[in-house]
């Protein structure tokens, strides 16, 4: 685990862990993402945001999670599960997957919030996310009644509710899609302005070819705390 990482088993009740894709620290995409959100999840440091009126409020929600794309959604550890076992299992998973090229990304509107998404389908991304969800599920504590109710309050299809009951989250496997979230959900009259700002911020980074060469365990020590990158596991299949 890196210096910034926090083991969920050593943290207060309510700690969670997730598997994320996070660009390498020296990747222009990681640098642009940290600046846009105002926080570097790898170091835990605040970062000066662009001088755009309202950006701190618009990015407040994704800032908590850090610049990332979810592979295995945040989960509490099951009773009896240890951080060492989870980290070893995640590393074994990473060892079974070969690095692959990430398609070019672009800023898109995803149900009202802005995110970076791939411009062409990438089966390797889907396969990686599916493997992370299924391969790490033995470490997941089942969601409580309150969490289930919160997930359902926005309205889920029967298929999504089935995924929630089986996997603890409704947007996995066929309901999953790769995205790096940039904003909260925006009002219709806000979207053009923030899309233009995001496109300007990320344009230099989006032109740089990149590979998916690692997965990251990220931890949250409790509700309301920011996620921190705990360890980066190299893909070496």
Phi, psi and omega in degrees: 000140178287170184301328184278348187287151177233123178290128178302328182285345177261358185260168179297165177304141181101357178296148179226158176226149180218160171253123184236156159268126177228125179303151177305149187302328181267003177288131177306333178292318178296320181294315179295321180294317178296320180292317180299315182279339180086015179202140175259110184289343180280321180262340185082003185275146171288148180232138179295128180274162176301152182280073180237123182301125177092359187293327180297320181287318183294331182258007185299317182294306180293338179299326180300322184271342185081166182285115188194168165238131184285134172250304171246116185300157180307138182214152168276149180285140177295153176304132179087348179283142179248152177300318182299318179293318179297315180295321178294318179295320178294323179292322177295322176299313179299325181292341183268356186245132177276144173302154180210160181287136173271127178299160174305147182251159177212158177281128180226160172267118180245096179053036174102346174249155181268143179207163170267129178229159178289148183275343177223153179302147180225092181304329180295326176295313180298317180297321179295314179298316180299318180296319180295318181297309184285319187290336182253007189289338179297341181268357187270127171285140179295147179291147177279176182299322181295317179294319178299317180296320180295319179295326185276345189293336178278353181092117179237148172288168178300321179294317179294322178295325176296320177295320178300315182291323183276320189244359177082005183202138186276350187243065178231168181053238184295342178267359181272150167211145181292131175196144173250107189288138183245335185216168165290177174293128187260149170290155183304320184282357178264338197294319182296317181298313184285331176294317178298318180295317180293319179298321178293320181294319189263350185309312181299323182284328185290340179278358183266124177297148178208159178243152169272108187238002180200159168241157187234132168275126178238145186231152176230123188283346178177167180306133179089346178276152178284151172286143174235142175290122183266315180203146179251124187248120186285134172285130185212031180283000000 
